[in-house]
C-alpha cells in the first residue's frame, strides 16, 4: 500500500514538472515565431524594393523599345 502512495506522489510530481515544461516550450515557440517574423520582415523589405526597381526598369525599357519601333515604322 505504501508503494502505491509513493508511486502516486511521484506521478503527481512528474505531471507537475511536465506542466511547467510545456508552458516554457510554448513561450520559447512564441519567441522563435516573433524572431522569425522580424527576420522575414528584414529580408523581405529589400527584396520588395529591388522588385519595384526591377519593374520600373523593365517598364522604362519597354517604353523605349515601343518608341524605337514607332520611329522605324514611320
mmCIF file of the N, C-alpha and C atoms, coordinates in Angstrom:
data_MODEL
# 
_entry.id   MODEL 
# 
loop_
_atom_site.group_PDB 
_atom_site.id 
_atom_site.type_symbol 
_atom_site.label_atom_id 
_atom_site.label_alt_id 
_atom_site.label_comp_id 
_atom_site.label_asym_id 
_atom_site.label_entity_id 
_atom_site.label_seq_id 
_atom_site.pdbx_PDB_ins_code 
_atom_site.Cartn_x 
_atom_site.Cartn_y 
_atom_site.Cartn_z 
_atom_site.occupancy 
_atom_site.B_iso_or_equiv 
_atom_site.pdbx_formal_charge 
_atom_site.auth_seq_id 
_atom_site.auth_comp_id 
_atom_site.auth_asym_id 
_atom_site.auth_atom_id 
_atom_site.pdbx_PDB_model_num 
ATOM 1   N N  . UNK A 1 1  ? 0.816  -1.191 0.000   1.00 0.00 ? 1  UNK A N  1 
ATOM 2   C CA . UNK A 1 1  ? 0.000  0.000  0.000   1.00 0.00 ? 1  UNK A CA 1 
ATOM 3   C C  . UNK A 1 1  ? 0.863  1.261  0.000   1.00 0.00 ? 1  UNK A C  1 
ATOM 4   N N  . UNK A 1 2  ? 1.924  1.236  0.744   1.00 0.00 ? 2  UNK A N  1 
ATOM 5   C CA . UNK A 1 2  ? 2.837  2.382  0.819   1.00 0.00 ? 2  UNK A CA 1 
ATOM 6   C C  . UNK A 1 2  ? 3.501  2.638  -0.524  1.00 0.00 ? 2  UNK A C  1 
ATOM 7   N N  . UNK A 1 3  ? 3.779  1.545  -1.258  1.00 0.00 ? 3  UNK A N  1 
ATOM 8   C CA . UNK A 1 3  ? 4.403  1.685  -2.571  1.00 0.00 ? 3  UNK A CA 1 
ATOM 9   C C  . UNK A 1 3  ? 3.462  2.400  -3.535  1.00 0.00 ? 3  UNK A C  1 
ATOM 10  N N  . UNK A 1 4  ? 2.174  2.114  -3.480  1.00 0.00 ? 4  UNK A N  1 
ATOM 11  C CA . UNK A 1 4  ? 1.193  2.789  -4.339  1.00 0.00 ? 4  UNK A CA 1 
ATOM 12  C C  . UNK A 1 4  ? 1.133  4.288  -4.031  1.00 0.00 ? 4  UNK A C  1 
ATOM 13  N N  . UNK A 1 5  ? 1.234  4.620  -2.759  1.00 0.00 ? 5  UNK A N  1 
ATOM 14  C CA . UNK A 1 5  ? 1.212  6.030  -2.365  1.00 0.00 ? 5  UNK A CA 1 
ATOM 15  C C  . UNK A 1 5  ? 2.449  6.737  -2.893  1.00 0.00 ? 5  UNK A C  1 
ATOM 16  N N  . UNK A 1 6  ? 3.610  6.102  -2.761  1.00 0.00 ? 6  UNK A N  1 
ATOM 17  C CA . UNK A 1 6  ? 4.850  6.698  -3.263  1.00 0.00 ? 6  UNK A CA 1 
ATOM 18  C C  . UNK A 1 6  ? 4.772  6.878  -4.781  1.00 0.00 ? 6  UNK A C  1 
ATOM 19  N N  . UNK A 1 7  ? 4.262  5.879  -5.505  1.00 0.00 ? 7  UNK A N  1 
ATOM 20  C CA . UNK A 1 7  ? 4.131  5.973  -6.959  1.00 0.00 ? 7  UNK A CA 1 
ATOM 21  C C  . UNK A 1 7  ? 3.156  7.088  -7.329  1.00 0.00 ? 7  UNK A C  1 
ATOM 22  N N  . UNK A 1 8  ? 2.066  7.213  -6.631  1.00 0.00 ? 8  UNK A N  1 
ATOM 23  C CA . UNK A 1 8  ? 1.087  8.269  -6.907  1.00 0.00 ? 8  UNK A CA 1 
ATOM 24  C C  . UNK A 1 8  ? 1.701  9.650  -6.680  1.00 0.00 ? 8  UNK A C  1 
ATOM 25  N N  . UNK A 1 9  ? 2.446  9.817  -5.585  1.00 0.00 ? 9  UNK A N  1 
ATOM 26  C CA . UNK A 1 9  ? 3.096  11.101 -5.301  1.00 0.00 ? 9  UNK A CA 1 
ATOM 27  C C  . UNK A 1 9  ? 4.127  11.417 -6.382  1.00 0.00 ? 9  UNK A C  1 
ATOM 28  N N  . UNK A 1 10 ? 4.909  10.430 -6.779  1.00 0.00 ? 10 UNK A N  1 
ATOM 29  C CA . UNK A 1 10 ? 5.915  10.640 -7.827  1.00 0.00 ? 10 UNK A CA 1 
ATOM 30  C C  . UNK A 1 10 ? 5.244  10.999 -9.151  1.00 0.00 ? 10 UNK A C  1 
ATOM 31  N N  . UNK A 1 11 ? 4.128  10.355 -9.447  1.00 0.00 ? 11 UNK A N  1 
ATOM 32  C CA . UNK A 1 11 ? 3.388  10.653 -10.673 1.00 0.00 ? 11 UNK A CA 1 
ATOM 33  C C  . UNK A 1 11 ? 2.868  12.086 -10.647 1.00 0.00 ? 11 UNK A C  1 
ATOM 34  N N  . UNK A 1 12 ? 2.382  12.530 -9.510  1.00 0.00 ? 12 UNK A N  1 
ATOM 35  C CA . UNK A 1 12 ? 1.910  13.908 -9.371  1.00 0.00 ? 12 UNK A CA 1 
ATOM 36  C C  . UNK A 1 12 ? 3.071  14.887 -9.574  1.00 0.00 ? 12 UNK A C  1 
ATOM 37  N N  . UNK A 1 13 ? 4.215  14.583 -9.000  1.00 0.00 ? 13 UNK A N  1 
ATOM 38  C CA . UNK A 1 13 ? 5.396  15.448 -9.154  1.00 0.00 ? 13 UNK A CA 1 
ATOM 39  C C  . UNK A 1 13 ? 5.817  15.509 -10.619 1.00 0.00 ? 13 UNK A C  1 
ATOM 40  N N  . UNK A 1 14 ? 5.836  14.366 -11.291 1.00 0.00 ? 14 UNK A N  1 
ATOM 41  C CA . UNK A 1 14 ? 6.222  14.325 -12.706 1.00 0.00 ? 14 UNK A CA 1 
ATOM 42  C C  . UNK A 1 14 ? 5.235  15.133 -13.545 1.00 0.00 ? 14 UNK A C  1 
ATOM 43  N N  . UNK A 1 15 ? 3.954  14.969 -13.309 1.00 0.00 ? 15 UNK A N  1 
ATOM 44  C CA . UNK A 1 15 ? 2.951  15.734 -14.059 1.00 0.00 ? 15 UNK A CA 1 
ATOM 45  C C  . UNK A 1 15 ? 3.083  17.235 -13.795 1.00 0.00 ? 15 UNK A C  1 
ATOM 46  N N  . UNK A 1 16 ? 3.396  17.595 -12.572 1.00 0.00 ? 16 UNK A N  1 
ATOM 47  C CA . UNK A 1 16 ? 3.606  18.990 -12.219 1.00 0.00 ? 16 UNK A CA 1 
ATOM 48  C C  . UNK A 1 16 ? 4.758  19.575 -13.027 1.00 0.00 ? 16 UNK A C  1 
ATOM 49  N N  . UNK A 1 17 ? 5.853  18.833 -13.117 1.00 0.00 ? 17 UNK A N  1 
ATOM 50  C CA . UNK A 1 17 ? 7.008  19.294 -13.892 1.00 0.00 ? 17 UNK A CA 1 
ATOM 51  C C  . UNK A 1 17 ? 6.703  19.326 -15.388 1.00 0.00 ? 17 UNK A C  1 
ATOM 52  N N  . UNK A 1 18 ? 5.928  18.389 -15.870 1.00 0.00 ? 18 UNK A N  1 
ATOM 53  C CA . UNK A 1 18 ? 5.564  18.364 -17.288 1.00 0.00 ? 18 UNK A CA 1 
ATOM 54  C C  . UNK A 1 18 ? 4.764  19.615 -17.640 1.00 0.00 ? 18 UNK A C  1 
ATOM 55  N N  . UNK A 1 19 ? 3.894  20.048 -16.740 1.00 0.00 ? 19 UNK A N  1 
ATOM 56  C CA . UNK A 1 19 ? 3.112  21.270 -16.990 1.00 0.00 ? 19 UNK A CA 1 
ATOM 57  C C  . UNK A 1 19 ? 4.048  22.463 -17.175 1.00 0.00 ? 19 UNK A C  1 
ATOM 58  N N  . UNK A 1 20 ? 5.047  22.601 -16.311 1.00 0.00 ? 20 UNK A N  1 
ATOM 59  C CA . UNK A 1 20 ? 5.981  23.712 -16.438 1.00 0.00 ? 20 UNK A CA 1 
ATOM 60  C C  . UNK A 1 20 ? 6.817  23.601 -17.717 1.00 0.00 ? 20 UNK A C  1 
ATOM 61  N N  . UNK A 1 21 ? 7.201  22.399 -18.075 1.00 0.00 ? 21 UNK A N  1 
ATOM 62  C CA . UNK A 1 21 ? 7.973  22.203 -19.308 1.00 0.00 ? 21 UNK A CA 1 
ATOM 63  C C  . UNK A 1 21 ? 7.148  22.602 -20.523 1.00 0.00 ? 21 UNK A C  1 
ATOM 64  N N  . UNK A 1 22 ? 5.882  22.226 -20.552 1.00 0.00 ? 22 UNK A N  1 
ATOM 65  C CA . UNK A 1 22 ? 5.013  22.570 -21.682 1.00 0.00 ? 22 UNK A CA 1 
ATOM 66  C C  . UNK A 1 22 ? 4.814  24.078 -21.768 1.00 0.00 ? 22 UNK A C  1 
ATOM 67  N N  . UNK A 1 23 ? 4.599  24.727 -20.633 1.00 0.00 ? 23 UNK A N  1 
ATOM 68  C CA . UNK A 1 23 ? 4.410  26.183 -20.623 1.00 0.00 ? 23 UNK A CA 1 
ATOM 69  C C  . UNK A 1 23 ? 5.676  26.875 -21.110 1.00 0.00 ? 23 UNK A C  1 
ATOM 70  N N  . UNK A 1 24 ? 6.835  26.439 -20.652 1.00 0.00 ? 24 UNK A N  1 
ATOM 71  C CA . UNK A 1 24 ? 8.091  27.025 -21.103 1.00 0.00 ? 24 UNK A CA 1 
ATOM 72  C C  . UNK A 1 24 ? 8.313  26.775 -22.596 1.00 0.00 ? 24 UNK A C  1 
ATOM 73  N N  . UNK A 1 25 ? 7.959  25.597 -23.075 1.00 0.00 ? 25 UNK A N  1 
ATOM 74  C CA . UNK A 1 25 ? 8.110  25.294 -24.503 1.00 0.00 ? 25 UNK A CA 1 
ATOM 75  C C  . UNK A 1 25 ? 7.209  26.208 -25.341 1.00 0.00 ? 25 UNK A C  1 
ATOM 76  N N  . UNK A 1 26 ? 6.012  26.495 -24.870 1.00 0.00 ? 26 UNK A N  1 
ATOM 77  C CA . UNK A 1 26 ? 5.118  27.415 -25.595 1.00 0.00 ? 26 UNK A CA 1 
ATOM 78  C C  . UNK A 1 26 ? 5.708  28.815 -25.636 1.00 0.00 ? 26 UNK A C  1 
ATOM 79  N N  . UNK A 1 27 ? 6.290  29.271 -24.532 1.00 0.00 ? 27 UNK A N  1 
ATOM 80  C CA . UNK A 1 27 ? 6.911  30.603 -24.500 1.00 0.00 ? 27 UNK A CA 1 
ATOM 81  C C  . UNK A 1 27 ? 8.081  30.661 -25.481 1.00 0.00 ? 27 UNK A C  1 
ATOM 82  N N  . UNK A 1 28 ? 8.888  29.616 -25.497 1.00 0.00 ? 28 UNK A N  1 
ATOM 83  C CA . UNK A 1 28 ? 10.035 29.567 -26.410 1.00 0.00 ? 28 UNK A CA 1 
ATOM 84  C C  . UNK A 1 28 ? 9.553  29.556 -27.855 1.00 0.00 ? 28 UNK A C  1 
ATOM 85  N N  . UNK A 1 29 ? 8.517  28.782 -28.141 1.00 0.00 ? 29 UNK A N  1 
ATOM 86  C CA . UNK A 1 29 ? 7.990  28.726 -29.505 1.00 0.00 ? 29 UNK A CA 1 
ATOM 87  C C  . UNK A 1 29 ? 7.454  30.087 -29.931 1.00 0.00 ? 29 UNK A C  1 
ATOM 88  N N  . UNK A 1 30 ? 6.799  30.798 -29.032 1.00 0.00 ? 30 UNK A N  1 
ATOM 89  C CA . UNK A 1 30 ? 6.271  32.125 -29.357 1.00 0.00 ? 30 UNK A CA 1 
ATOM 90  C C  . UNK A 1 30 ? 7.419  33.104 -29.620 1.00 0.00 ? 30 UNK A C  1 
ATOM 91  N N  . UNK A 1 31 ? 8.477  33.031 -28.837 1.00 0.00 ? 31 UNK A N  1 
ATOM 92  C CA . UNK A 1 31 ? 9.633  33.906 -29.063 1.00 0.00 ? 31 UNK A CA 1 
ATOM 93  C C  . UNK A 1 31 ? 10.293 33.602 -30.404 1.00 0.00 ? 31 UNK A C  1 
ATOM 94  N N  . UNK A 1 32 ? 10.408 32.334 -30.723 1.00 0.00 ? 32 UNK A N  1 
ATOM 95  C CA . UNK A 1 32 ? 11.007 31.949 -32.007 1.00 0.00 ? 32 UNK A CA 1 
ATOM 96  C C  . UNK A 1 32 ? 10.136 32.444 -33.153 1.00 0.00 ? 32 UNK A C  1 
ATOM 97  N N  . UNK A 1 33 ? 8.818  32.352 -33.004 1.00 0.00 ? 33 UNK A N  1 
ATOM 98  C CA . UNK A 1 33 ? 7.911  32.835 -34.049 1.00 0.00 ? 33 UNK A CA 1 
ATOM 99  C C  . UNK A 1 33 ? 8.067  34.343 -34.248 1.00 0.00 ? 33 UNK A C  1 
ATOM 100 N N  . UNK A 1 34 ? 8.152  35.094 -33.152 1.00 0.00 ? 34 UNK A N  1 
ATOM 101 C CA . UNK A 1 34 ? 8.352  36.537 -33.252 1.00 0.00 ? 34 UNK A CA 1 
ATOM 102 C C  . UNK A 1 34 ? 9.684  36.860 -33.923 1.00 0.00 ? 34 UNK A C  1 
ATOM 103 N N  . UNK A 1 35 ? 10.715 36.122 -33.566 1.00 0.00 ? 35 UNK A N  1 
ATOM 104 C CA . UNK A 1 35 ? 12.030 36.335 -34.163 1.00 0.00 ? 35 UNK A CA 1 
ATOM 105 C C  . UNK A 1 35 ? 12.009 36.049 -35.653 1.00 0.00 ? 35 UNK A C  1 
ATOM 106 N N  . UNK A 1 36 ? 11.367 34.964 -36.063 1.00 0.00 ? 36 UNK A N  1 
ATOM 107 C CA . UNK A 1 36 ? 11.323 34.644 -37.489 1.00 0.00 ? 36 UNK A CA 1 
ATOM 108 C C  . UNK A 1 36 ? 10.502 35.680 -38.251 1.00 0.00 ? 36 UNK A C  1 
ATOM 109 N N  . UNK A 1 37 ? 9.458  36.227 -37.650 1.00 0.00 ? 37 UNK A N  1 
ATOM 110 C CA . UNK A 1 37 ? 8.697  37.287 -38.312 1.00 0.00 ? 37 UNK A CA 1 
ATOM 111 C C  . UNK A 1 37 ? 9.550  38.532 -38.508 1.00 0.00 ? 37 UNK A C  1 
ATOM 112 N N  . UNK A 1 38 ? 10.365 38.876 -37.515 1.00 0.00 ? 38 UNK A N  1 
ATOM 113 C CA . UNK A 1 38 ? 11.239 40.039 -37.649 1.00 0.00 ? 38 UNK A CA 1 
ATOM 114 C C  . UNK A 1 38 ? 12.310 39.805 -38.707 1.00 0.00 ? 38 UNK A C  1 
ATOM 115 N N  . UNK A 1 39 ? 12.890 38.618 -38.722 1.00 0.00 ? 39 UNK A N  1 
ATOM 116 C CA . UNK A 1 39 ? 13.899 38.295 -39.736 1.00 0.00 ? 39 UNK A CA 1 
ATOM 117 C C  . UNK A 1 39 ? 13.279 38.321 -41.126 1.00 0.00 ? 39 UNK A C  1 
ATOM 118 N N  . UNK A 1 40 ? 12.070 37.776 -41.250 1.00 0.00 ? 40 UNK A N  1 
ATOM 119 C CA . UNK A 1 40 ? 11.377 37.786 -42.536 1.00 0.00 ? 40 UNK A CA 1 
ATOM 120 C C  . UNK A 1 40 ? 11.133 39.217 -43.009 1.00 0.00 ? 40 UNK A C  1 
ATOM 121 N N  . UNK A 1 41 ? 10.732 40.091 -42.098 1.00 0.00 ? 41 UNK A N  1 
ATOM 122 C CA . UNK A 1 41 ? 10.499 41.490 -42.459 1.00 0.00 ? 41 UNK A CA 1 
ATOM 123 C C  . UNK A 1 41 ? 11.795 42.153 -42.916 1.00 0.00 ? 41 UNK A C  1 
ATOM 124 N N  . UNK A 1 42 ? 12.889 41.859 -42.231 1.00 0.00 ? 42 UNK A N  1 
ATOM 125 C CA . UNK A 1 42 ? 14.175 42.450 -42.597 1.00 0.00 ? 42 UNK A CA 1 
ATOM 126 C C  . UNK A 1 42 ? 14.619 41.964 -43.974 1.00 0.00 ? 42 UNK A C  1 
ATOM 127 N N  . UNK A 1 43 ? 14.364 40.709 -44.281 1.00 0.00 ? 43 UNK A N  1 
ATOM 128 C CA . UNK A 1 43 ? 14.784 40.148 -45.566 1.00 0.00 ? 43 UNK A CA 1 
ATOM 129 C C  . UNK A 1 43 ? 13.841 40.582 -46.682 1.00 0.00 ? 43 UNK A C  1 
ATOM 130 N N  . UNK A 1 44 ? 12.552 40.611 -46.417 1.00 0.00 ? 44 UNK A N  1 
ATOM 131 C CA . UNK A 1 44 ? 11.579 40.895 -47.463 1.00 0.00 ? 44 UNK A CA 1 
ATOM 132 C C  . UNK A 1 44 ? 11.563 42.367 -47.881 1.00 0.00 ? 44 UNK A C  1 
ATOM 133 N N  . UNK A 1 45 ? 11.899 43.284 -46.990 1.00 0.00 ? 45 UNK A N  1 
ATOM 134 C CA . UNK A 1 45 ? 11.853 44.703 -47.338 1.00 0.00 ? 45 UNK A CA 1 
ATOM 135 C C  . UNK A 1 45 ? 12.824 45.033 -48.469 1.00 0.00 ? 45 UNK A C  1 
ATOM 136 N N  . UNK A 1 46 ? 14.095 44.647 -48.389 1.00 0.00 ? 46 UNK A N  1 
ATOM 137 C CA . UNK A 1 46 ? 14.993 44.945 -49.519 1.00 0.00 ? 46 UNK A CA 1 
ATOM 138 C C  . UNK A 1 46 ? 14.595 44.191 -50.788 1.00 0.00 ? 46 UNK A C  1 
ATOM 139 N N  . UNK A 1 47 ? 14.090 42.970 -50.651 1.00 0.00 ? 47 UNK A N  1 
ATOM 140 C CA . UNK A 1 47 ? 13.669 42.226 -51.830 1.00 0.00 ? 47 UNK A CA 1 
ATOM 141 C C  . UNK A 1 47 ? 12.486 42.910 -52.499 1.00 0.00 ? 47 UNK A C  1 
ATOM 142 N N  . UNK A 1 48 ? 11.567 43.425 -51.709 1.00 0.00 ? 48 UNK A N  1 
ATOM 143 C CA . UNK A 1 48 ? 10.419 44.137 -52.259 1.00 0.00 ? 48 UNK A CA 1 
ATOM 144 C C  . UNK A 1 48 ? 10.869 45.401 -52.982 1.00 0.00 ? 48 UNK A C  1 
ATOM 145 N N  . UNK A 1 49 ? 11.803 46.112 -52.391 1.00 0.00 ? 49 UNK A N  1 
ATOM 146 C CA . UNK A 1 49 ? 12.313 47.322 -53.033 1.00 0.00 ? 49 UNK A CA 1 
ATOM 147 C C  . UNK A 1 49 ? 13.033 46.978 -54.332 1.00 0.00 ? 49 UNK A C  1 
ATOM 148 N N  . UNK A 1 50 ? 13.815 45.927 -54.336 1.00 0.00 ? 50 UNK A N  1 
ATOM 149 C CA . UNK A 1 50 ? 14.514 45.506 -55.549 1.00 0.00 ? 50 UNK A CA 1 
ATOM 150 C C  . UNK A 1 50 ? 13.517 45.096 -56.625 1.00 0.00 ? 50 UNK A C  1 
ATOM 151 N N  . UNK A 1 51 ? 12.437 44.454 -56.238 1.00 0.00 ? 51 UNK A N  1 
ATOM 152 C CA . UNK A 1 51 ? 11.405 44.060 -57.193 1.00 0.00 ? 51 UNK A CA 1 
ATOM 153 C C  . UNK A 1 51 ? 10.761 45.287 -57.818 1.00 0.00 ? 51 UNK A C  1 
ATOM 154 N N  . UNK A 1 52 ? 10.488 46.302 -57.024 1.00 0.00 ? 52 UNK A N  1 
ATOM 155 C CA . UNK A 1 52 ? 9.888  47.524 -57.547 1.00 0.00 ? 52 UNK A CA 1 
ATOM 156 C C  . UNK A 1 52 ? 10.838 48.229 -58.516 1.00 0.00 ? 52 UNK A C  1 
ATOM 157 N N  . UNK A 1 53 ? 12.115 48.274 -58.170 1.00 0.00 ? 53 UNK A N  1 
ATOM 158 C CA . UNK A 1 53 ? 13.100 48.895 -59.055 1.00 0.00 ? 53 UNK A CA 1 
ATOM 159 C C  . UNK A 1 53 ? 13.190 48.126 -60.358 1.00 0.00 ? 53 UNK A C  1 
ATOM 160 N N  . UNK A 1 54 ? 13.199 46.809 -60.273 1.00 0.00 ? 54 UNK A N  1 
ATOM 161 C CA . UNK A 1 54 ? 13.268 45.985 -61.479 1.00 0.00 ? 54 UNK A CA 1 
ATOM 162 C C  . UNK A 1 54 ? 12.037 46.203 -62.357 1.00 0.00 ? 54 UNK A C  1 
ATOM 163 N N  . UNK A 1 55 ? 10.861 46.288 -61.753 1.00 0.00 ? 55 UNK A N  1 
ATOM 164 C CA . UNK A 1 55 ? 9.646  46.555 -62.523 1.00 0.00 ? 55 UNK A CA 1 
ATOM 165 C C  . UNK A 1 55 ? 9.729  47.914 -63.210 1.00 0.00 ? 55 UNK A C  1 
ATOM 166 N N  . UNK A 1 56 ? 10.266 48.915 -62.510 1.00 0.00 ? 56 UNK A N  1 
ATOM 167 C CA . UNK A 1 56 ? 10.412 50.242 -63.095 1.00 0.00 ? 56 UNK A CA 1 
ATOM 168 C C  . UNK A 1 56 ? 11.375 50.212 -64.277 1.00 0.00 ? 56 UNK A C  1 
ATOM 169 N N  . UNK A 1 57 ? 12.494 49.526 -64.128 1.00 0.00 ? 57 UNK A N  1 
ATOM 170 C CA . UNK A 1 57 ? 13.486 49.430 -65.201 1.00 0.00 ? 57 UNK A CA 1 
ATOM 171 C C  . UNK A 1 57 ? 12.887 48.707 -66.406 1.00 0.00 ? 57 UNK A C  1 
ATOM 172 N N  . UNK A 1 58 ? 12.183 47.617 -66.178 1.00 0.00 ? 58 UNK A N  1 
ATOM 173 C CA . UNK A 1 58 ? 11.565 46.871 -67.282 1.00 0.00 ? 58 UNK A CA 1 
ATOM 174 C C  . UNK A 1 58 ? 10.545 47.745 -67.999 1.00 0.00 ? 58 UNK A C  1 
ATOM 175 N N  . UNK A 1 59 ? 9.732  48.459 -67.243 1.00 0.00 ? 59 UNK A N  1 
ATOM 176 C CA . UNK A 1 59 ? 8.739  49.346 -67.864 1.00 0.00 ? 59 UNK A CA 1 
ATOM 177 C C  . UNK A 1 59 ? 9.430  50.442 -68.666 1.00 0.00 ? 59 UNK A C  1 
ATOM 178 N N  . UNK A 1 60 ? 10.510 50.980 -68.148 1.00 0.00 ? 60 UNK A N  1 
ATOM 179 C CA . UNK A 1 60 ? 11.260 52.018 -68.852 1.00 0.00 ? 60 UNK A CA 1 
ATOM 180 C C  . UNK A 1 60 ? 11.795 51.499 -70.181 1.00 0.00 ? 60 UNK A C  1 
ATOM 181 N N  . UNK A 1 61 ? 12.415 50.331 -70.155 1.00 0.00 ? 61 UNK A N  1 
ATOM 182 C CA . UNK A 1 61 ? 12.972 49.777 -71.394 1.00 0.00 ? 61 UNK A CA 1 
ATOM 183 C C  . UNK A 1 61 ? 11.884 49.366 -72.376 1.00 0.00 ? 61 UNK A C  1 
ATOM 184 N N  . UNK A 1 62 ? 10.753 48.891 -71.887 1.00 0.00 ? 62 UNK A N  1 
ATOM 185 C CA . UNK A 1 62 ? 9.653  48.560 -72.791 1.00 0.00 ? 62 UNK A CA 1 
ATOM 186 C C  . UNK A 1 62 ? 9.117  49.818 -73.468 1.00 0.00 ? 62 UNK A C  1 
ATOM 187 N N  . UNK A 1 63 ? 9.035  50.894 -72.706 1.00 0.00 ? 63 UNK A N  1 
ATOM 188 C CA . UNK A 1 63 ? 8.581  52.161 -73.274 1.00 0.00 ? 63 UNK A CA 1 
ATOM 189 C C  . UNK A 1 63 ? 9.555  52.662 -74.335 1.00 0.00 ? 63 UNK A C  1 
ATOM 190 N N  . UNK A 1 64 ? 10.839 52.572 -74.044 1.00 0.00 ? 64 UNK A N  1 
ATOM 191 C CA . UNK A 1 64 ? 11.852 52.996 -75.016 1.00 0.00 ? 64 UNK A CA 1 
ATOM 192 C C  . UNK A 1 64 ? 11.818 52.108 -76.260 1.00 0.00 ? 64 UNK A C  1 
ATOM 193 N N  . UNK A 1 65 ? 11.598 50.822 -76.092 1.00 0.00 ? 65 UNK A N  1 
ATOM 194 C CA . UNK A 1 65 ? 11.529 49.906 -77.236 1.00 0.00 ? 65 UNK A CA 1 
ATOM 195 C C  . UNK A 1 65 ? 10.306 50.219 -78.091 1.00 0.00 ? 65 UNK A C  1 
ATOM 196 N N  . UNK A 1 66 ? 9.197  50.559 -77.438 1.00 0.00 ? 66 UNK A N  1 
ATOM 197 C CA . UNK A 1 66 ? 7.990  50.906 -78.181 1.00 0.00 ? 66 UNK A CA 1 
ATOM 198 C C  . UNK A 1 66 ? 8.198  52.199 -78.967 1.00 0.00 ? 66 UNK A C  1 
ATOM 199 N N  . UNK A 1 67 ? 8.866  53.185 -78.388 1.00 0.00 ? 67 UNK A N  1 
ATOM 200 C CA . UNK A 1 67 ? 9.170  54.423 -79.095 1.00 0.00 ? 67 UNK A CA 1 
ATOM 201 C C  . UNK A 1 67 ? 10.098 54.157 -80.276 1.00 0.00 ? 67 UNK A C  1 
ATOM 202 N N  . UNK A 1 68 ? 11.059 53.281 -80.069 1.00 0.00 ? 68 UNK A N  1 
ATOM 203 C CA . UNK A 1 68 ? 12.012 52.947 -81.122 1.00 0.00 ? 68 UNK A CA 1 
ATOM 204 C C  . UNK A 1 68 ? 11.303 52.270 -82.293 1.00 0.00 ? 68 UNK A C  1 
ATOM 205 N N  . UNK A 1 69 ? 10.376 51.376 -81.995 1.00 0.00 ? 69 UNK A N  1 
ATOM 206 C CA . UNK A 1 69 ? 9.612  50.694 -83.052 1.00 0.00 ? 69 UNK A CA 1 
ATOM 207 C C  . UNK A 1 69 ? 8.741  51.685 -83.821 1.00 0.00 ? 69 UNK A C  1 
ATOM 208 N N  . UNK A 1 70 ? 8.153  52.639 -83.125 1.00 0.00 ? 70 UNK A N  1 
ATOM 209 C CA . UNK A 1 70 ? 7.299  53.635 -83.798 1.00 0.00 ? 70 UNK A CA 1 
ATOM 210 C C  . UNK A 1 70 ? 8.129  54.497 -84.755 1.00 0.00 ? 70 UNK A C  1 
ATOM 211 N N  . UNK A 1 71 ? 9.350  54.835 -84.357 1.00 0.00 ? 71 UNK A N  1 
ATOM 212 C CA . UNK A 1 71 ? 10.206 55.643 -85.224 1.00 0.00 ? 71 UNK A CA 1 
ATOM 213 C C  . UNK A 1 71 ? 10.589 54.879 -86.482 1.00 0.00 ? 71 UNK A C  1 
ATOM 214 N N  . UNK A 1 72 ? 10.838 53.574 -86.360 1.00 0.00 ? 72 UNK A N  1 
ATOM 215 C CA . UNK A 1 72 ? 11.244 52.767 -87.520 1.00 0.00 ? 72 UNK A CA 1 
ATOM 216 C C  . UNK A 1 72 ? 10.063 52.435 -88.403 1.00 0.00 ? 72 UNK A C  1 
ATOM 217 N N  . UNK A 1 73 ? 8.859  52.429 -87.885 1.00 0.00 ? 73 UNK A N  1 
ATOM 218 C CA . UNK A 1 73 ? 7.691  52.120 -88.686 1.00 0.00 ? 73 UNK A CA 1 
ATOM 219 C C  . UNK A 1 73 ? 7.262  53.301 -89.560 1.00 0.00 ? 73 UNK A C  1 
ATOM 220 N N  . UNK A 1 74 ? 7.644  54.505 -89.185 1.00 0.00 ? 74 UNK A N  1 
ATOM 221 C CA . UNK A 1 74 ? 7.234  55.684 -89.962 1.00 0.00 ? 74 UNK A CA 1 
ATOM 222 C C  . UNK A 1 74 ? 7.994  55.836 -91.234 1.00 0.00 ? 74 UNK A C  1 
# 
